[in-house]
């Protein structure tokens, strides 16, 4: 064979080899099957995207609920602090906590050297003490106690043997908060000392006690401390039960 023929034969052989190689590597999957696989994958992707949106919304809702709970918890803590502060204030107002501060001390004691009303044989000591306490409260006393018994809104001062015949002004028995209190009487009051003393003078209470053989000594404590104990008696409703409808 001539050189030209050999070259032509070699070229044909190379071309056939390339075509055979391509034949082995070409995907023979039918077009319908390939399209079906594409649709399946596309639907799976859409489903995944849909689930992602639901999860995202659920996550956002959970985050909002958590934020709301945190706010409620914060409000609850603040509310609890406010309630505790209000409770302390109410206990103080009700006389359930001891108080200290500036004020006055009043000592009422029997003194036979003092003049008395001729022919007087009976004295209602409870009324006397009530006059002093009323004057102190009118002058703005924040707390008052008689012989350690704190006076509150429900307190009582009464003579057990009121207006009974007596050899001296202190032979009767006085009850404060239901507890026996005997002379000499020590009254402690917290408030503006000068103002408390001024009303006692204006009401001439000292002179009224003196004519009953009772000394009336007032001591001012402008810087304190006057200490008035807490009320320890029964509170309203302790022995009562609300009647059901």
VENMOUR-V408130 format. One record per residue. N is the residue number from 1. RES is the residue in one small letter. PSI is psi as a letter, one per 30 degrees, with the letter a starting at -180 (none if undefined). NEAR is the number of other C-alpha atoms within 8 Angstrom. D_FIRST is the distance of its C-alpha to the first C-alpha in Angstrom with 2 decimals. Layout:
N & RES & PSI & NEAR & D_FIRST
N & RES & PSI & NEAR & D_FIRST
This chain:
1 & x & l & 4 & 0.00
2 & x & l & 5 & 3.69
3 & x & e & 6 & 6.53
4 & x & e & 6 & 8.07
5 & x & e & 8 & 6.22
6 & x & e & 9 & 6.75
7 & x & e & 8 & 10.16
8 & x & e & 8 & 10.97
9 & x & e & 8 & 10.40
10 & x & e & 8 & 12.56
11 & x & e & 8 & 15.09
12 & x & e & 8 & 15.60
13 & x & e & 8 & 16.20
14 & x & e & 8 & 18.74
15 & x & e & 8 & 20.44
16 & x & e & 8 & 20.92
17 & x & e & 8 & 22.40
18 & x & e & 8 & 24.85
19 & x & e & 8 & 25.94
20 & x & e & 8 & 26.60
21 & x & e & 8 & 28.65
22 & x & e & 8 & 30.68
23 & x & e & 7 & 31.29
24 & x & f & 6 & 32.93
25 & x & f & 6 & 35.12
26 & x & k & 6 & 36.43
27 & x & k & 4 & 40.10
28 & x & g & 4 & 40.41
29 & x & k & 6 & 44.28
30 & x & l & 6 & 45.62
31 & x & e & 6 & 47.20
32 & x & e & 6 & 50.63
33 & x & e & 8 & 50.76
34 & x & e & 9 & 49.84
35 & x & e & 8 & 52.54
36 & x & e & 8 & 55.10
37 & x & e & 8 & 54.45
38 & x & e & 8 & 54.94
39 & x & e & 8 & 58.23
40 & x & e & 8 & 59.48
41 & x & e & 8 & 58.80
42 & x & e & 8 & 60.38
43 & x & e & 8 & 63.50
44 & x & e & 8 & 63.77
45 & x & e & 8 & 63.63
46 & x & e & 8 & 66.30
47 & x & e & 8 & 68.48
48 & x & e & 8 & 68.19
49 & x & e & 8 & 69.13
50 & x & e & 8 & 72.08
51 & x & e & 8 & 73.28
52 & x & e & 8 & 72.99
53 & x & e & 8 & 75.28
54 & x & e & 8 & 77.80
55 & x & e & 8 & 77.79
56 & x & e & 8 & 78.17
57 & x & e & 8 & 81.15
58 & x & e & 8 & 82.67
59 & x & e & 8 & 82.29
60 & x & e & 8 & 83.94
61 & x & e & 8 & 86.76
62 & x & e & 8 & 87.29
63 & x & e & 8 & 87.41
64 & x & e & 8 & 89.98
65 & x & e & 8 & 92.08
66 & x & e & 8 & 91.96
67 & x & e & 8 & 93.08
68 & x & e & 8 & 95.89
69 & x & e & 8 & 97.00
70 & x & e & 8 & 97.04
71 & x & e & 8 & 99.21
72 & x & e & 8 & 101.53
73 & x & e & 8 & 101.77
74 & x & e & 8 & 102.63
75 & x & e & 8 & 105.27
76 & x & e & 8 & 106.63
77 & x & e & 8 & 107.01
78 & x & e & 8 & 108.74
79 & x & e & 8 & 110.89
80 & x & e & 8 & 111.87
81 & x & e & 8 & 112.92
82 & x & e & 8 & 114.94
83 & x & e & 8 & 116.58
84 & x & e & 8 & 117.52
85 & x & e & 8 & 118.95
86 & x & e & 8 & 120.91
87 & x & e & 8 & 122.17
88 & x & e & 8 & 123.45
89 & x & e & 8 & 125.14
90 & x & e & 8 & 126.76
91 & x & e & 10 & 127.94
92 & x & e & 10 & 129.49
93 & x & e & 7 & 131.15
94 & x & f & 8 & 132.43
95 & x & g & 13 & 133.92
96 & x & g & 10 & 131.68
97 & x & k & 9 & 130.68
98 & x & k & 11 & 133.02
99 & x & k & 10 & 133.50
100 & x & k & 10 & 134.69
101 & x & a & 11 & 135.80
102 & x & l & 14 & 138.82
103 & x & a & 17 & 141.84
104 & x & l & 16 & 145.40
105 & x & k & 13 & 147.32
106 & x & k & 12 & 150.62
107 & x & k & 12 & 153.10
108 & x & j & 12 & 155.93
109 & x & l & 10 & 158.59
110 & x & k & 11 & 162.17
111 & x & j & 8 & 164.71
112 & x & f & 7 & 168.38
113 & x & f & 5 & 169.49
114 & x & k & 11 & 168.29
115 & x & l & 9 & 170.72
116 & x & l & 9 & 170.27
117 & x & k & 7 & 171.47
118 & x & k & 4 & 174.94
119 & x & f & 4 & 174.98
120 & x & k & 7 & 171.16
121 & x & f & 8 & 170.40
122 & x & k & 10 & 166.89
123 & x & k & 10 & 163.57
124 & x & j & 10 & 160.27
125 & x & e & 12 & 157.90
126 & x & e & 11 & 154.77
127 & x & e & 9 & 155.79
128 & x & e & 8 & 156.32
129 & x & e & 9 & 152.86
130 & x & e & 9 & 151.30
131 & x & e & 8 & 152.89
132 & x & e & 10 & 151.35
133 & x & e & 9 & 147.87
134 & x & e & 8 & 148.07
135 & x & e & 11 & 148.98
136 & x & e & 13 & 146.13
137 & x & e & 9 & 143.57
138 & x & f & 7 & 144.93
139 & x & g & 9 & 144.35
140 & x & g & 9 & 140.68
141 & x & k & 13 & 140.73
142 & x & f & 8 & 137.27
143 & x & k & 12 & 138.52
144 & x & k & 13 & 141.97
145 & x & k & 13 & 143.19
146 & x & j & 12 & 146.65
147 & x & h & 8 & 147.15
148 & x & f & 7 & 143.41
149 & x & j & 10 & 143.05
150 & x & k & 14 & 140.43
151 & x & k & 14 & 141.47
152 & x & a & 8 & 138.90
153 & x & f & 5 & 139.11
154 & x & g & 6 & 140.35
155 & x & l & 8 & 142.77
156 & x & k & 9 & 146.46
157 & x & j & 12 & 149.54
158 & x & k & 10 & 152.58
159 & x & k & 12 & 155.95
160 & x & e & 8 & 156.36
161 & x & h & 8 & 160.11
162 & x & k & 12 & 160.20
163 & x & g & 7 & 163.63
164 & x & l & 8 & 165.26
165 & x & k & 6 & 168.45
166 & x & l & 11 & 167.68
167 & x & f & 6 & 169.58
168 & x & l & 7 & 166.95
169 & x & f & 13 & 163.95
170 & x & g & 10 & 161.47
171 & x & f & 7 & 162.93
172 & x & l & 13 & 160.63
173 & x & k & 12 & 157.07
174 & x & k & 14 & 154.07
175 & x & k & 13 & 150.69
176 & x & k & 13 & 147.49
177 & x & h & 10 & 144.39
178 & x & g & 6 & 146.53
179 & x & k & 6 & 147.17
180 & x & k & 8 & 150.67
181 & x & k & 10 & 151.20
182 & x & l & 8 & 154.36
183 & x & l & 8 & 156.00
184 & x & l & 8 & 155.53
185 & x & k & 12 & 152.73
186 & x & j & 10 & 149.78
187 & x & k & 11 & 147.76
188 & x & k & 14 & 144.44
189 & x & k & 15 & 142.77
190 & x & k & 18 & 139.55
191 & x & a & 14 & 139.52
192 & x & j & 11 & 140.78
193 & x & e & 13 & 143.80
194 & x & e & 8 & 145.95
195 & x & e & 9 & 145.40
196 & x & e & 15 & 146.23
197 & x & e & 11 & 149.36
198 & x & e & 8 & 150.40
199 & x & e & 11 & 150.49
200 & x & e & 13 & 152.52
201 & x & e & 9 & 155.03
202 & x & e & 7 & 155.02
203 & x & f & 7 & 155.77
204 & x & h & 8 & 158.56
205 & x & e & 10 & 157.31
206 & x & e & 11 & 158.71
207 & x & e & 7 & 162.24
208 & x & e & 8 & 161.90
209 & x & e & 11 & 161.04
210 & x & e & 13 & 163.71
211 & x & f & 11 & 166.51
212 & x & g & 11 & 165.38
213 & x & h & 14 & 165.73
214 & x & k & 14 & 162.01
215 & x & l & 13 & 160.49
216 & x & j & 11 & 157.42
217 & x & k & 8 & 155.34
218 & x & k & 9 & 152.13
219 & x & k & 7 & 149.66
220 & x & k & 10 & 146.83
221 & x & i & 12 & 143.42
222 & x & f & 9 & 141.68
223 & x & g & 6 & 138.71
224 & x & a & 9 & 138.85
225 & x & k & 9 & 138.15
226 & x & k & 14 & 139.79
227 & x & k & 10 & 137.99
228 & x & k & 15 & 138.39
229 & x & l & 11 & 136.99
230 & x & l & 10 & 134.83
231 & x & k & 12 & 136.45
232 & x & g & 6 & 136.28
233 & x & a & 5 & 138.27
234 & x & k & 5 & 137.05
235 & x & l & 5 & 134.81
236 & x & k & 7 & 135.41
237 & x & f & 6 & 134.17
238 & x & e & 6 & 134.33
239 & x & g & 5 & 136.96
240 & x & l & 6 & 136.05
241 & x & k & 5 & 133.45
242 & x & k & 4 & 132.28
243 & x & k & 4 & 133.44
244 & x & k & 3 & 130.53
245 & x & none & 2 & 130.48
